[in-house]
Amino acid sequence: MIITTTDHIAGKRVVRTLGMARGNTIRARNIGKDIMAIFRNVVGGEVSEYTKMMAETREQALDRMIEEAKELGANAVVCVRFMTTEVMKGAAELLAYGTAVIVEDDK
């Protein structure tokens, strides 16, 4: 499965557009990570606990988007974007979305 943020793929041509593919997840902060974040806020530095959580969140949303694209019969997703929305205090949704397509090699 080819995933790209552009609307074209070098050496390929879109032969069929299947529609939007999306995947999302909602994550909430937890008290252990919040305590470490407060400490890091005082002394400075990266809040690695949140960095790791957000990386895992992005991967899960992408995996779900790819799964939906496969169900549509796609072999690529173009114009991929991410969006976040606060659902409630301390919880946010991360959405990955793009256009599911079938691509073939350029002739």
MDTraj code that builds the backbone (N, CA, C; nanometers):
import mdtraj as md
import numpy as np

residues = "MET ILE ILE THR THR THR ASP HIS ILE ALA GLY LYS ARG VAL VAL ARG THR LEU GLY MET ALA ARG GLY ASN THR ILE ARG ALA ARG ASN ILE GLY LYS ASP ILE MET ALA ILE PHE ARG ASN VAL VAL GLY GLY GLU VAL SER GLU TYR THR LYS MET MET ALA GLU THR ARG GLU GLN ALA LEU ASP ARG MET ILE GLU GLU ALA LYS GLU LEU GLY ALA ASN ALA VAL VAL CYS VAL ARG PHE MET THR THR GLU VAL MET LYS GLY ALA ALA GLU LEU LEU ALA TYR GLY THR ALA VAL ILE VAL GLU ASP ASP LYS".split()
xyz = np.array([
    [0.0856, -0.1180, 0.0000],
    [0.0000, 0.0000, 0.0000],
    [0.0897, 0.1236, 0.0000],
    [0.0677, 0.2092, -0.0973],
    [0.1425, 0.3348, -0.1060],
    [0.0612, 0.4431, -0.0367],
    [0.1251, 0.5172, 0.0522],
    [0.0605, 0.6269, 0.1248],
    [0.1408, 0.7532, 0.0965],
    [0.0729, 0.8591, 0.0530],
    [0.1438, 0.9826, 0.0222],
    [0.0577, 1.1047, 0.0534],
    [0.1248, 1.2137, 0.0855],
    [0.0532, 1.3391, 0.1098],
    [0.0310, 1.4169, -0.0192],
    [0.0914, 1.3725, -0.1283],
    [0.0757, 1.4404, -0.2571],
    [-0.0421, 1.3802, -0.3334],
    [-0.0812, 1.4463, -0.4417],
    [-0.1935, 1.3946, -0.5198],
    [-0.1488, 1.3039, -0.6343],
    [-0.0185, 1.2842, -0.6476],
    [0.0324, 1.1924, -0.7498],
    [0.1520, 1.1153, -0.6938],
    [0.1836, 1.0052, -0.7607],
    [0.2951, 0.9198, -0.7206],
    [0.3856, 0.9053, -0.8418],
    [0.5115, 0.9415, -0.8277],
    [0.6056, 0.9341, -0.9392],
    [0.6094, 0.7924, -0.9960],
    [0.5985, 0.7838, -1.1284],
    [0.6037, 0.6552, -1.1959],
    [0.4730, 0.5783, -1.1945],
    [0.3694, 0.6377, -1.1374],
    [0.2385, 0.5727, -1.1294],
    [0.1325, 0.6657, -1.1857],
    [0.0203, 0.6079, -1.2233],
    [-0.0942, 0.6894, -1.2637],
    [-0.2181, 0.6331, -1.1959],
    [-0.3055, 0.7228, -1.1542],
    [-0.4306, 0.6823, -1.0907],
    [-0.5252, 0.6347, -1.1999],
    [-0.5718, 0.5118, -1.1868],
    [-0.6641, 0.4572, -1.2860],
    [-0.8073, 0.4513, -1.2331],
    [-0.8209, 0.4630, -1.1021],
    [-0.9549, 0.4618, -1.0436],
    [-0.9521, 0.5275, -0.9065],
    [-1.0486, 0.6140, -0.8808],
    [-1.0656, 0.6767, -0.7498],
    [-1.1801, 0.6062, -0.6796],
    [-1.1541, 0.5586, -0.5584],
    [-1.2516, 0.4776, -0.4864],
    [-1.3262, 0.5540, -0.3772],
    [-1.2750, 0.6685, -0.3389],
    [-1.3407, 0.7475, -0.2345],
    [-1.2499, 0.7727, -0.1168],
    [-1.3071, 0.8349, -0.0157],
    [-1.2299, 0.8709, 0.1030],
    [-1.2047, 0.7487, 0.1905],
    [-1.0830, 0.7414, 0.2417],
    [-1.0484, 0.6412, 0.3421],
    [-1.0095, 0.7184, 0.4673],
    [-1.0550, 0.6726, 0.5812],
    [-1.0237, 0.7436, 0.7044],
    [-1.0044, 0.6452, 0.8190],
    [-0.9301, 0.6912, 0.9152],
    [-0.9094, 0.6139, 1.0368],
    [-0.8903, 0.7107, 1.1506],
    [-0.9484, 0.6793, 1.2645],
    [-0.9346, 0.7698, 1.3774],
    [-0.9161, 0.6929, 1.5066],
    [-0.8736, 0.7655, 1.6063],
    [-0.8645, 0.7126, 1.7418],
    [-0.8797, 0.8297, 1.8376],
    [-0.9292, 0.8016, 1.9546],
    [-0.9426, 0.9036, 2.0584],
    [-0.8585, 0.8588, 2.1760],
    [-0.7729, 0.9473, 2.2210],
    [-0.6842, 0.9171, 2.3331],
    [-0.7041, 1.0177, 2.4449],
    [-0.6897, 0.9694, 2.5655],
    [-0.6994, 1.0550, 2.6837],
    [-0.5666, 1.0524, 2.7577],
    [-0.5353, 1.1647, 2.8182],
    [-0.4148, 1.1704, 2.9013],
    [-0.4363, 1.0818, 3.0231],
    [-0.3246, 1.0427, 3.0870],
    [-0.3401, 0.9702, 3.2131],
    [-0.2573, 1.0383, 3.3210],
    [-0.2908, 1.0122, 3.4439],
    [-0.2318, 1.0836, 3.5573],
    [-0.0807, 1.0658, 3.5652],
    [-0.0308, 0.9465, 3.5341],
    [0.1142, 0.9234, 3.5389],
    [0.1882, 1.0116, 3.4397],
    [0.1360, 1.0201, 3.3195],
    [0.1984, 1.1048, 3.2173],
    [0.1850, 1.2524, 3.2537],
    [0.0712, 1.2887, 3.3144],
    [0.0513, 1.4281, 3.3543],
    [0.1518, 1.4708, 3.4610],
    [0.1802, 1.3825, 3.5545],
    [0.2777, 1.4149, 3.6594],
    [0.4155, 1.4372, 3.5979],
    [0.4555, 1.3498, 3.5049],
    [0.5846, 1.3668, 3.4376],
    [0.5856, 1.4953, 3.3543],
    [0.4740, 1.5280, 3.2907],
    [0.4656, 1.6500, 3.2101],
    [0.4814, 1.7737, 3.2974],
    [0.4196, 1.7733, 3.4143],
    [0.4328, 1.8871, 3.5070],
    [0.5782, 1.9021, 3.5488],
    [0.6434, 1.7907, 3.5802],
    [0.7841, 1.7955, 3.6185],
    [0.8696, 1.8496, 3.5041],
    [0.8471, 1.8013, 3.3838],
    [0.9251, 1.8481, 3.2685],
    [0.8975, 1.9953, 3.2400],
    [0.7761, 2.0393, 3.2653],
    [0.7414, 2.1793, 3.2453],
    [0.8216, 2.2682, 3.3394],
    [0.8504, 2.2197, 3.4584],
    [0.9275, 2.2968, 3.5569],
    [1.0756, 2.2998, 3.5193],
    [1.1316, 2.1835, 3.4841],
    [1.2752, 2.1756, 3.4574],
    [1.3100, 2.1917, 3.3102],
    [1.2118, 2.1796, 3.2230],
    [1.2365, 2.1936, 3.0790],
    [1.2654, 2.0606, 3.0138],
    [1.2536, 2.0582, 2.8836],
    [1.2841, 1.9379, 2.8069],
    [1.1618, 1.8784, 2.7419],
    [1.1877, 1.7801, 2.6573],
    [1.0806, 1.7128, 2.5852],
    [0.9966, 1.6283, 2.6799],
    [0.8679, 1.6279, 2.6592],
    [0.7783, 1.5423, 2.7362],
    [0.7658, 1.4115, 2.6573],
    [0.8631, 1.3254, 2.6756],
    [0.8742, 1.2049, 2.5937],
    [0.7546, 1.1113, 2.6099],
    [0.6907, 1.1146, 2.7259],
    [0.5729, 1.0293, 2.7459],
    [0.4616, 1.0675, 2.6476],
    [0.4425, 1.1977, 2.6279],
    [0.3400, 1.2432, 2.5335],
    [0.3859, 1.2257, 2.3892],
    [0.5145, 1.2435, 2.3635],
    [0.5667, 1.2220, 2.2287],
    [0.5397, 1.0787, 2.1851],
    [0.5673, 0.9840, 2.2737],
    [0.5440, 0.8425, 2.2435],
    [0.3949, 0.8159, 2.2248],
    [0.3114, 0.8721, 2.3111],
    [0.1679, 0.8512, 2.3005],
    [0.1147, 0.9054, 2.1674],
    [0.1598, 1.0225, 2.1256],
    [0.1117, 1.0806, 1.9999],
    [0.1616, 1.0008, 1.8794],
    [0.2841, 0.9499, 1.8849],
    [0.3357, 0.8667, 1.7758],
    [0.2516, 0.7397, 1.7614],
    [0.2186, 0.6769, 1.8736],
    [0.1348, 0.5574, 1.8712],
    [-0.0047, 0.5903, 1.8182],
    [-0.0561, 0.7063, 1.8560],
    [-0.1884, 0.7502, 1.8113],
    [-0.1905, 0.7702, 1.6603],
    [-0.0879, 0.8372, 1.6060],
    [-0.0798, 0.8571, 1.4605],
    [-0.0743, 0.7241, 1.3873],
    [0.0076, 0.6312, 1.4370],
    [0.0207, 0.5004, 1.3722],
    [-0.1110, 0.4247, 1.3741],
    [-0.1838, 0.4312, 1.4843],
    [-0.3114, 0.3614, 1.4926],
    [-0.4123, 0.4210, 1.3948],
    [-0.4184, 0.5532, 1.3856],
    [-0.5097, 0.6179, 1.2913],
    [-0.4720, 0.5824, 1.1471],
    [-0.3419, 0.5840, 1.1154],
    [-0.2966, 0.5460, 0.9810],
    [-0.3316, 0.4008, 0.9502],
    [-0.3084, 0.3117, 1.0459],
    [-0.3401, 0.1695, 1.0256],
    [-0.4883, 0.1515, 0.9950],
    [-0.5729, 0.2245, 1.0649],
    [-0.7173, 0.2143, 1.0428],
    [-0.7562, 0.2715, 0.9067],
    [-0.6908, 0.3805, 0.8655],
    [-0.7166, 0.4382, 0.7339],
    [-0.6763, 0.3391, 0.6250],
    [-0.5597, 0.2779, 0.6389],
    [-0.5106, 0.1805, 0.5414],
    [-0.6057, 0.0616, 0.5336],
    [-0.6537, 0.0151, 0.6474],
    [-0.7475, -0.0971, 0.6487],
    [-0.8753, -0.0625, 0.5727],
    [-0.9254, 0.0595, 0.5921],
    [-1.0460, 0.1010, 0.5194],
    [-1.0184, 0.1113, 0.3692],
    [-0.9005, 0.1615, 0.3332],
    [-0.8642, 0.1714, 0.1915],
    [-0.8569, 0.0320, 0.1287],
    [-0.8000, -0.0634, 0.1991],
    [-0.7929, -0.2012, 0.1481],
    [-0.9320, -0.2595, 0.1283],
    [-1.0231, -0.2301, 0.2218],
    [-1.1604, -0.2796, 0.2093],
    [-1.2288, -0.2223, 0.0851],
    [-1.1877, -0.1008, 0.0455],
    [-1.2417, -0.0394, -0.0760],
    [-1.1768, -0.0962, -0.2024],
    [-1.0674, -0.1713, -0.1857],
    [-0.9963, -0.2290, -0.2994],
    [-0.8788, -0.1450, -0.3476],
    [-0.8364, -0.0486, -0.2682],
    [-0.7279, 0.0417, -0.3076],
    [-0.5912, -0.0236, -0.2920],
    [-0.4958, 0.0268, -0.3701],
    [-0.3560, -0.0108, -0.3495],
    [-0.2710, 0.1123, -0.3157],
    [-0.3388, 0.2275, -0.2989],
    [-0.2697, 0.3503, -0.2590],
    [-0.3704, 0.4468, -0.1971],
    [-0.3174, 0.5373, -0.1154],
    [-0.3977, 0.6474, -0.0608],
    [-0.3178, 0.7751, -0.0858],
    [-0.3802, 0.8685, -0.1558],
    [-0.3140, 0.9950, -0.1879],
    [-0.3785, 1.1084, -0.1091],
    [-0.3072, 1.2211, -0.1042],
    [-0.3565, 1.3417, -0.0351],
    [-0.3866, 1.3144, 0.1122],
    [-0.3017, 1.2373, 0.1795],
    [-0.3245, 1.2017, 0.3191],
    [-0.3023, 1.3243, 0.4083],
    [-0.3919, 1.3415, 0.5034],
    [-0.3859, 1.4521, 0.5991],
    [-0.4185, 1.3990, 0.7382],
    [-0.3781, 1.4771, 0.8384],
    [-0.4130, 1.4496, 0.9771],
    [-0.4934, 1.5672, 1.0307],
    [-0.5838, 1.5377, 1.1229],
    [-0.6608, 1.6421, 1.1882],
    [-0.6818, 1.6002, 1.3334],
    [-0.6772, 1.6955, 1.4229],
    [-0.7050, 1.6665, 1.5630],
    [-0.8198, 1.7531, 1.6111],
    [-0.8943, 1.6986, 1.7049],
    [-1.0063, 1.7688, 1.7646],
    [-1.0121, 1.7325, 1.9122],
    [-1.0281, 1.8330, 1.9963],
    [-1.0471, 1.8051, 2.1381],
    [-1.1890, 1.7564, 2.1582],
    [-1.2033, 1.6374, 2.2159],
    [-1.3341, 1.5773, 2.2375],
    [-1.3903, 1.6219, 2.3723],
    [-1.3037, 1.6237, 2.4711],
    [-1.3363, 1.6707, 2.6050],
    [-1.2054, 1.7086, 2.6718],
    [-1.2093, 1.7721, 2.7846],
    [-1.0863, 1.8118, 2.8523],
    [-1.0006, 1.6882, 2.8787],
    [-0.8803, 1.6914, 2.8227],
    [-0.7875, 1.5808, 2.8434],
    [-0.7998, 1.4670, 2.7440],
    [-0.8898, 1.4786, 2.6449],
    [-0.9049, 1.3729, 2.5445],
    [-0.9169, 1.4358, 2.4061],
    [-0.8478, 1.3767, 2.3097],
    [-0.8490, 1.4317, 2.1745],
    [-0.8614, 1.3187, 2.0722],
    [-0.9239, 1.3527, 1.9606],
    [-0.9337, 1.2614, 1.8485],
    [-0.8248, 1.2965, 1.7487],
    [-0.7630, 1.1957, 1.6918],
    [-0.6718, 1.2151, 1.5801],
    [-0.7306, 1.1390, 1.4620],
    [-0.7493, 1.2101, 1.3512],
    [-0.8079, 1.1534, 1.2306],
    [-0.7050, 1.1572, 1.1191],
    [-0.6869, 1.0450, 1.0518],
    [-0.6053, 1.0376, 0.9301],
    [-0.7026, 1.0120, 0.8160],
    [-0.6882, 1.0880, 0.7063],
    [-0.7785, 1.0681, 0.5940],
    [-0.7087, 1.0980, 0.4626],
    [-0.7596, 1.0391, 0.3569],
    [-0.7051, 1.0602, 0.2235],
    [-0.7962, 0.9979, 0.1207],
    [-0.7530, 1.0011, -0.0042],
    [-0.8314, 0.9463, -0.1140],
    [-0.7772, 0.8085, -0.1513],
    [-0.8631, 0.7083, -0.1406],
    [-0.8263, 0.5715, -0.1769],
    [-0.8316, 0.5592, -0.3288],
    [-0.7243, 0.5078, -0.3870],
    [-0.7155, 0.4972, -0.5322],
    [-0.6515, 0.3645, -0.5724],
    [-0.6691, 0.3333, -0.6999],
    [-0.5939, 0.2229, -0.7602],
    [-0.4950, 0.2878, -0.8562],
    [-0.3683, 0.2529, -0.8396],
    [-0.2641, 0.3061, -0.9275],
    [-0.1994, 0.1920, -1.0042],
    [-0.1478, 0.2268, -1.1226],
    [-0.0710, 0.1340, -1.2042],
    [0.0567, 0.2040, -1.2489],
    [0.1541, 0.1262, -1.2904],
    [0.2783, 0.1831, -1.3411],
    [0.2507, 0.2647, -1.4670],
    [0.3226, 0.3774, -1.4792],
    [0.3145, 0.4564, -1.6033],
    [0.3677, 0.3713, -1.7173],
    [0.3118, 0.3920, -1.8341],
    [0.3604, 0.3154, -1.9501],
    [0.4515, 0.3988, -2.0338],
])
top = md.Topology()
chain = top.add_chain()
for i, resn in enumerate(residues, 1):
    res = top.add_residue(resn, chain, resSeq=i)
    for name in ("N", "CA", "C"):
        top.add_atom(name, md.element.get_by_symbol(name[0]), res)
traj = md.Trajectory(xyz[None], top)
